[in-house]
Amino acid sequence: MRRLVLFDLDGTLIDLDAAFALWAEEFAEEHRLGHKGVDHLIKLNRDGLPHRELFFAKVRERFRLSTPAASLWAAYRRRMPRLVKCRAEVMTGLAELRAAGWRVGIITNGTPDNQMAKLQRTGLAEAVDGYAVSGLEGIRKPDVGLFEIAAQRCGMRLAEGGWMVGDTLAADVEGGRRAGLRTVWIDHTVRPGEEHPADHAVSDVMQAIALLHEYGSRS
């Protein structure tokens, strides 16, 4: 029996925060911002600004940089794919899911250049059955349309059911629920007992993969 699982990319399959910290150190060194500059960049990132254009506009203003915000953002998109990594155990976990009969896909919001480079440089593009990138398709999670595209690329239909695994309640969990999928929330802050709409909450993607194997063995 074939089963479908879709994974988010940033913060789920790859540790974007760790890659961002590396980028922040490089950026601060390049622009001579010092340790306080690194701390400010990381804090600004954690503030959850809705778009990187706004992030770099604030960075440019805060540090009085002459480079246009659009150029800073473009340089960031070129550099970040070289800094992100997918842990070996995660790659193995995806392979084991596929070997167990799962169709595995990736569904991610983001710009085409940045997200596709991440998928290719980490090896994730070849490690799954299909993927859908919002910047390429013109729609974003939680739009069900992007979930439909990802499922089709995996040779499946949403009507057959499946799972969505991600770290964002609005885009991943709510989007997965709208698409008729069961959901696993990657809650990095580990807040036991907190109410949430996901079917399950775990602190790491490897726990989610283990849960899927358990589910598969019972069905």
Order of alpha helices (4+ residues) and beta strands (2+ residues): beta-alpha-alpha-alpha-alpha-alpha-beta-alpha-alpha-beta-alpha-alpha-beta-alpha-beta-beta-alpha
